[in-house]
Structures are given as structure tokens and as C-alpha cells.
């Protein structure tokens, strides 16, 4: 039961009103107001939220953002890849905790989050700004799930304009033409990996984590259901990343020749570092090791502009599109979560209606007599 008790001064005058109520769990709580009307309205709100199963104990909202975020991050360490957790930690330590760390969860308003989101630029890139607010929203979303908040003040906060993700066709065409030169400039035991990524669209960690038991040489296919994370294996980037990919005969032959030259590494890894007397088998390739070698190879090949291994994935996607594959087929090979993700990056590579119309007209008029050029 709830009640209102007048708190009187030494002259017997009521100077404030204490509203008393119980939580759904039976704990006693109080709140003090200057007017009886305000106390009555507060109790009506409390009783209404209890009836709708939306009651939030004020004591739960008084935890600081810093304390709750620390626990949230520790829980994420148990379920997410180390690289993802480190990104979250960076967003919290550099941007979120300095502003909101000492605020109580219940005191963080949507308006304050909007002001914060607007202050991020031009200090950080739009993509980074969105990632920071995403991390903030993820923490507060779990606070809602834990019964510490009724709503997430960081949900659906717009940050900056969406950046252009489309690839530069000329740059990718240049990379495609230089794939053999880039591969030749790589260490011998890593050359086949360049061709594999450029033909199948594997992400770097998917390629470096490929093991012999995931290769089917008879069916000319490979199974991707994990990737290299540090010195071990972790889940694919998304659930859609689990897939079976066809491999061309030439690349299958190249992988077979690679395995004949270089011993299988730890855990059956196909691409490894050089084996030592201590390890007796090649170790997993570190991302920095690969990136250093790839950048040097791109310099040898005189690649202009950026030199990212991810461009090999774009080479594969461009080849698939040029061969006439549908959006759904390209999405399946690349392991994208949705068709829109594929279109965001590659939609401009598919022929447009004008191109298709022109091609159809030209096919229909091939038998027509050619116009005379005159004398």
C-alpha cells in the first residue's frame, strides 16, 4: 500500500510530504515533495507502472554509467571477439566515460545524448562517430533489459551523413590486372592466398584461418565456418559468413601445388609462417605480418592509391558481377548479411536499365544492313 505523510516543522506546519510505497518485490521506498499534489501524482505514476509491469526501482537508476559500463564490457569479453571488445573499450575510455562516466543512468537524457553525438564531429570521422554512439546505445539497451531504465536514451540517434561505401571500379580493375605481380612479390608460402582471395572473395582472416579439413578438392569447394582470431579460431564476422564457396579448377590446382611444397601448419592451417625447430609446424600468420608483406608487394607492383588486402575481395566481387551473377548469388559468395549490404558497395557495377536497353537494341539490329559512309 502507498501513503503520504506530512513532515511538520516545530510549529506544526507541514513543510514537505513524504510519499511511501512498495516495489513489486515488496521493498519499501520513499520520495519527498514540497506539495501534497506532487506526492499524489508521483504515487499514481508508480502504481500505474506497477500495473503495466513497467516499474523501475529508483535505486536501480542511481548506478553510475561508469560502473554499469565496466560490468557490461566484462560480460562482452566472455562472448565476443577480442578485437570487437577492444573497439568497445576504446569508445568508452576515449569518448563516453569522460562525458557520462559519473552520471547516474537515470539522469542521462535523450537531449544530452543528442548534444554529445553532435559534438563528435569534426573531431572524428562519421563512421567512427556512429560506432561510438552505437556502443553507447548497446550499453544503455542492456540497462533497459536489466530493469534499470524504462527506455534507451541513445537509441536511434542520428550521427553525421552516411559515408559512401561504393568501390572505385578503376582502382579495382588496376588491382585485378596486377594480382599476378602482387602474388609474385609476396613470400612464396603466401602467394596462393592472394589468388584465393582474389577469386573467392574471402576476407583476410577467413583465408588465413583456412584449414585442410575445410577444403574439398574433389568438389572444388571450401567451407567457411570460422576465421583466424589472434593465434586461434573464432566465429565468422556474421552468421551469414558461414557458407560453402565454389573454387575454380586453376585455384584448386594452385592450392594442391602449395600443399605439396609447404607442410601443413598447426591445426591443419594451409597458410602459415615458416616452421622452426621449436614449433615443428608453421604458426598462424599475424595480420600485421601479412599487411607489411602485402604493402611491399603492392609497391613492387606499382599499385597506385590505397593498398588494402580487402581490395582482393572487391576484385572477386567485380568478377562475379561482370559474369552476370545476381545480387543474391554475389551476396551468398561474399557472406553478406543482406542484399542491401551487397548493393551498398557494388550496385553501380551491375548494368543499369539504360545499358541493358542499349544492349538489347544492338542485339536486335545486328542483322540490319550497315549504313554507308559515303564516298
C-alpha positions as CSV (number, residue, x, y, z in Angstrom):
1,X,0.0,0.0,0.0
2,X,1.1,3.6,-0.7
3,X,0.6,6.6,1.6
4,X,1.5,10.3,2.0
5,X,2.8,11.5,5.4
6,X,3.1,15.2,6.1
7,X,6.5,16.2,7.6
8,X,5.9,19.2,10.0
9,X,8.2,21.8,11.5
10,X,8.4,22.8,15.2
11,X,5.3,24.9,14.8
12,X,3.2,22.0,13.4
13,X,3.2,23.3,9.9
14,X,3.5,20.8,7.0
15,X,6.7,21.8,5.1
16,X,7.0,18.7,2.9
17,X,5.3,15.5,2.1
18,X,6.8,12.0,2.1
19,X,5.3,9.5,-0.3
20,X,5.8,5.9,0.8
21,X,5.3,2.9,-1.5
22,X,6.5,-0.7,-2.1
23,X,8.2,-2.1,-5.1
24,X,6.8,-5.2,-6.8
25,X,9.3,-7.2,-4.8
26,X,7.9,-5.8,-1.5
27,X,10.8,-3.4,-0.6
28,X,9.7,-0.1,1.0
29,X,10.7,3.1,-0.8
30,X,10.0,6.8,-0.1
31,X,10.2,10.1,-2.0
32,X,9.8,13.6,-0.6
33,X,7.9,16.5,-2.2
34,X,7.1,20.1,-1.3
35,X,3.5,19.8,-2.3
36,X,1.0,17.1,-1.5
37,X,-0.3,17.3,-5.1
38,X,3.1,16.3,-6.4
39,X,3.4,13.4,-4.0
40,X,0.0,12.2,-5.0
41,X,0.8,12.4,-8.7
42,X,4.1,10.5,-8.1
43,X,2.3,7.7,-6.3
44,X,-0.3,7.5,-9.1
45,X,2.5,7.1,-11.6
46,X,4.2,4.5,-9.5
47,X,1.1,2.4,-9.1
48,X,0.3,2.7,-12.8
49,X,3.8,1.5,-13.8
50,X,3.4,-1.5,-11.4
51,X,0.1,-2.4,-13.0
52,X,1.7,-2.3,-16.5
53,X,4.8,-4.2,-15.3
54,X,6.9,-1.2,-16.2
55,X,8.1,-0.2,-12.7
56,X,11.7,0.7,-12.4
57,X,13.2,0.9,-8.9
58,X,14.7,4.4,-8.5
59,X,17.6,2.8,-6.6
60,X,18.5,0.9,-9.8
61,X,18.8,4.0,-11.9
62,X,21.2,5.6,-9.5
63,X,24.1,3.4,-10.6
64,X,26.7,5.5,-12.4
65,X,27.3,4.9,-16.1
66,X,30.9,4.1,-15.4
67,X,30.1,1.3,-13.0
68,X,27.5,-0.2,-15.3
69,X,29.6,0.1,-18.4
70,X,32.5,-1.6,-16.7
71,X,30.3,-4.6,-15.9
72,X,28.8,-4.6,-19.4
73,X,32.3,-4.6,-21.0
74,X,33.4,-7.5,-18.8
75,X,30.3,-9.5,-19.9
76,X,31.1,-8.9,-23.5
77,X,34.6,-10.3,-23.1
78,X,33.0,-13.7,-22.5
79,X,31.0,-13.7,-25.7
80,X,32.6,-11.5,-28.4
81,X,35.9,-11.5,-30.3
82,X,38.8,-9.7,-28.6
83,X,39.0,-7.1,-31.4
84,X,35.3,-6.2,-31.0
85,X,35.7,-5.8,-27.3
86,X,38.8,-3.6,-27.7
87,X,36.8,-1.3,-30.0
88,X,34.1,-1.0,-27.4
89,X,36.7,-0.3,-24.7
90,X,38.3,2.4,-26.9
91,X,34.9,4.1,-27.5
92,X,34.1,4.0,-23.8
93,X,37.5,5.2,-22.5
94,X,38.2,7.9,-25.1
95,X,34.7,9.4,-25.6
96,X,31.9,8.1,-23.4
97,X,33.3,7.8,-19.9
98,X,34.8,11.3,-19.9
99,X,31.4,12.8,-20.6
100,X,28.9,10.4,-18.9
101,X,31.1,8.3,-16.5
102,X,29.9,9.9,-13.3
103,X,26.2,10.4,-14.4
104,X,23.6,8.2,-12.9
105,X,21.9,6.0,-15.5
106,X,18.5,7.6,-14.8
107,X,20.0,11.1,-15.3
108,X,21.2,10.6,-18.8
109,X,18.6,12.2,-21.1
110,X,18.0,11.9,-24.8
111,X,18.7,15.6,-25.2
112,X,22.1,15.2,-23.6
113,X,22.9,12.2,-25.9
114,X,22.0,14.3,-28.9
115,X,24.3,17.1,-27.8
116,X,27.1,14.6,-27.3
117,X,26.6,13.0,-30.7
118,X,26.6,16.4,-32.4
119,X,29.9,17.3,-30.7
120,X,31.8,14.3,-32.0
121,X,32.4,15.8,-35.4
122,X,34.6,17.1,-37.0
123,X,36.9,15.6,-34.4
124,X,36.3,12.0,-35.6
125,X,35.2,10.5,-38.9
126,X,31.4,9.9,-39.5
127,X,31.9,6.2,-39.4
128,X,33.7,6.4,-36.1
129,X,31.1,8.7,-34.6
130,X,28.3,6.3,-35.5
131,X,30.3,3.5,-33.9
132,X,30.7,5.4,-30.7
133,X,27.0,6.1,-30.4
134,X,26.3,2.5,-31.3
135,X,28.4,1.4,-28.3
136,X,26.6,3.9,-26.1
137,X,23.2,2.6,-27.3
138,X,24.3,-1.0,-26.7
139,X,25.3,-0.3,-23.1
140,X,22.0,1.5,-22.4
141,X,20.0,-1.1,-24.2
142,X,21.2,-3.7,-21.7
143,X,20.4,-1.4,-18.9
144,X,16.8,-1.4,-20.1
145,X,16.9,-5.2,-20.3
146,X,18.2,-5.3,-16.8
147,X,15.4,-3.2,-15.4
148,X,17.5,-0.1,-14.7
149,X,15.8,2.1,-17.3
150,X,12.4,2.3,-18.9
151,X,13.8,3.4,-22.3
152,X,17.1,3.8,-24.1
153,X,18.1,7.5,-24.4
154,X,20.8,6.6,-27.0
155,X,18.5,4.6,-29.4
156,X,18.0,5.9,-33.0
157,X,20.3,8.9,-32.6
158,X,21.5,10.1,-36.0
159,X,25.1,11.0,-36.4
160,X,26.5,12.6,-39.5
161,X,25.8,11.8,-43.1
162,X,26.2,8.2,-44.3
163,X,29.6,7.7,-45.9
164,X,29.9,6.4,-49.4
165,X,30.9,2.7,-49.4
166,X,31.0,2.1,-53.1
167,X,34.2,0.9,-54.5
168,X,36.2,2.7,-57.3
169,X,35.9,0.5,-60.4
170,X,39.1,1.9,-61.9
171,X,41.2,1.1,-58.8
172,X,39.8,-2.4,-58.5
173,X,40.4,-3.0,-62.3
174,X,44.0,-1.9,-61.7
175,X,44.4,-4.3,-58.7
176,X,42.9,-7.1,-60.8
177,X,45.4,-6.6,-63.6
178,X,48.3,-6.7,-61.1
179,X,47.2,-9.7,-59.0
180,X,49.9,-11.9,-60.6
181,X,52.6,-9.3,-59.9
182,X,51.4,-8.8,-56.3
183,X,51.4,-12.5,-55.7
184,X,54.9,-13.0,-57.1
185,X,56.2,-10.3,-54.8
186,X,54.8,-12.0,-51.7
187,X,56.7,-14.6,-49.7
188,X,56.5,-18.0,-51.6
189,X,54.3,-19.7,-49.0
190,X,51.7,-16.9,-49.1
191,X,51.4,-16.4,-52.9
192,X,48.5,-18.8,-53.3
193,X,46.5,-16.9,-50.7
194,X,46.5,-13.8,-52.9
195,X,44.9,-15.8,-55.8
196,X,42.5,-17.5,-53.4
197,X,41.1,-14.2,-52.0
198,X,41.0,-12.5,-55.5
199,X,38.9,-15.4,-56.9
200,X,36.6,-16.3,-54.0
201,X,36.2,-13.0,-52.1
202,X,37.4,-14.4,-48.8
203,X,38.1,-11.9,-46.0
204,X,41.7,-11.9,-44.9
205,X,41.1,-13.7,-41.6
206,X,38.9,-16.3,-43.3
207,X,41.7,-17.0,-45.7
208,X,44.4,-17.1,-43.0
209,X,42.2,-19.4,-40.9
210,X,41.5,-21.9,-43.7
211,X,42.5,-25.5,-42.8
212,X,42.8,-28.6,-44.9
213,X,39.6,-30.2,-43.4
214,X,37.6,-27.2,-44.8
215,X,38.8,-27.9,-48.4
216,X,37.1,-30.3,-50.7
217,X,39.4,-30.9,-53.6
218,X,37.0,-33.3,-55.4
219,X,34.0,-31.0,-55.3
220,X,36.3,-27.9,-55.8
221,X,34.8,-26.0,-52.9
222,X,35.7,-24.7,-49.4
223,X,33.7,-24.4,-46.3
224,X,33.9,-21.2,-44.2
225,X,32.5,-21.5,-40.7
226,X,35.2,-19.8,-38.7
227,X,38.1,-17.3,-39.1
228,X,41.5,-16.7,-37.6
229,X,41.3,-14.6,-34.5
230,X,44.8,-13.9,-33.0
231,X,46.5,-17.2,-32.7
232,X,43.2,-19.2,-32.6
233,X,39.9,-19.6,-34.3
234,X,36.7,-17.5,-33.8
235,X,33.3,-17.2,-35.3
236,X,32.8,-15.6,-38.7
237,X,32.0,-11.9,-38.9
238,X,28.3,-12.6,-39.0
239,X,26.0,-15.6,-39.2
240,X,25.8,-15.1,-42.9
241,X,29.6,-15.6,-43.1
242,X,29.1,-19.3,-42.7
243,X,29.0,-20.6,-46.3
244,X,30.3,-23.0,-48.9
245,X,32.2,-21.4,-51.8
246,X,32.9,-22.9,-55.2
247,X,36.6,-22.7,-56.3
248,X,37.9,-22.6,-59.9
249,X,39.9,-25.5,-61.2
250,X,43.0,-23.3,-61.6
251,X,42.9,-22.2,-58.0
252,X,42.3,-25.7,-56.7
253,X,45.4,-26.8,-58.7
254,X,47.3,-23.9,-57.2
255,X,46.3,-24.9,-53.6
256,X,47.3,-28.5,-54.3
257,X,50.7,-27.4,-55.5
258,X,51.0,-25.1,-52.5
259,X,50.4,-28.0,-50.1
260,X,52.9,-30.2,-52.0
261,X,55.6,-27.5,-51.4
262,X,54.8,-26.3,-47.9
263,X,53.9,-28.6,-44.9
264,X,50.5,-28.1,-43.3
265,X,50.8,-25.9,-40.2
266,X,49.3,-26.1,-36.7
267,X,45.7,-27.2,-36.6
268,X,45.9,-28.0,-40.3
269,X,46.4,-24.4,-41.4
270,X,47.1,-24.0,-45.1
271,X,48.9,-20.6,-44.9
272,X,51.4,-20.2,-42.1
273,X,54.7,-18.7,-41.1
274,X,57.9,-20.7,-41.6
275,X,58.2,-23.7,-39.3
276,X,61.0,-23.6,-36.7
277,X,62.8,-26.3,-34.8
278,X,60.8,-25.3,-31.7
279,X,57.3,-25.3,-33.3
280,X,58.0,-28.1,-35.9
281,X,55.0,-26.7,-37.8
282,X,54.1,-23.3,-39.3
283,X,52.3,-20.9,-37.0
284,X,49.3,-18.7,-37.8
285,X,50.1,-15.6,-39.8
286,X,49.6,-12.3,-37.9
287,X,47.6,-9.6,-39.6
288,X,50.5,-7.1,-39.2
289,X,52.9,-9.7,-40.8
290,X,50.6,-10.1,-43.7
291,X,49.8,-6.4,-44.1
292,X,53.5,-5.5,-44.1
293,X,54.3,-8.1,-46.8
294,X,51.2,-7.1,-48.9
295,X,52.1,-3.4,-48.9
296,X,55.6,-4.1,-50.0
297,X,54.2,-6.3,-52.8
298,X,51.9,-3.5,-53.9
299,X,54.9,-1.2,-54.1
300,X,56.7,-3.7,-56.3
301,X,53.6,-3.9,-58.5
302,X,53.4,-0.1,-58.7
303,X,49.9,-0.1,-57.3
304,X,48.6,3.5,-57.2
305,X,46.4,4.7,-54.4
306,X,45.4,2.6,-51.4
307,X,47.0,-0.8,-50.8
308,X,44.5,-2.9,-48.8
309,X,44.1,-6.6,-48.9
310,X,40.4,-6.1,-48.8
311,X,40.6,-4.9,-52.4
312,X,41.2,-8.5,-53.4
313,X,37.7,-9.3,-52.1
314,X,36.4,-6.4,-54.3
315,X,38.2,-8.0,-57.3
316,X,36.4,-11.2,-56.8
317,X,33.0,-9.5,-56.4
318,X,33.6,-7.4,-59.5
319,X,34.4,-10.6,-61.5
320,X,31.2,-12.3,-60.3
321,X,29.1,-9.3,-61.3
322,X,30.8,-9.0,-64.7
323,X,29.9,-12.7,-65.3
324,X,26.2,-11.9,-64.8
325,X,25.6,-13.3,-61.3
326,X,22.6,-11.9,-59.4
327,X,22.7,-9.9,-56.3
328,X,21.6,-12.9,-54.2
329,X,24.4,-15.1,-55.7
330,X,27.1,-12.5,-55.0
331,X,25.7,-12.0,-51.5
332,X,26.0,-15.7,-50.8
333,X,29.6,-16.0,-52.0
334,X,30.7,-12.9,-50.1
335,X,28.8,-13.9,-46.9
336,X,26.9,-10.6,-46.6
337,X,24.0,-10.4,-44.1
338,X,21.6,-9.0,-46.6
339,X,21.2,-8.0,-50.3
340,X,21.3,-4.3,-49.2
341,X,24.8,-4.8,-47.8
342,X,25.9,-6.1,-51.2
343,X,24.2,-3.3,-53.1
344,X,25.6,-0.6,-50.8
345,X,29.1,-1.5,-52.1
346,X,28.6,-2.8,-55.6
347,X,25.2,-1.6,-57.0
348,X,27.0,0.7,-59.5
349,X,28.8,-2.3,-61.0
350,X,25.6,-4.0,-62.2
351,X,24.4,-2.9,-65.7
352,X,21.7,-0.2,-65.4
353,X,18.4,-0.1,-67.4
354,X,20.0,2.2,-70.0
355,X,22.9,-0.3,-70.5
356,X,20.5,-3.2,-70.8
357,X,18.2,-1.4,-73.3
358,X,21.2,-0.3,-75.5
359,X,22.5,-3.9,-75.5
360,X,19.0,-5.3,-76.4
361,X,18.6,-2.8,-79.2
362,X,22.1,-3.7,-80.6
363,X,21.3,-7.4,-80.5
364,X,18.1,-6.8,-82.3
365,X,19.7,-4.8,-85.1
366,X,22.8,-6.9,-85.7
367,X,21.4,-8.3,-89.0
368,X,20.5,-4.9,-90.3
369,X,22.5,-3.5,-93.2
370,X,25.3,-1.2,-92.2
371,X,24.9,2.5,-93.0
372,X,27.1,3.6,-95.9
373,X,29.9,6.0,-95.0
374,X,29.6,7.7,-98.4
375,X,32.4,8.4,-100.8
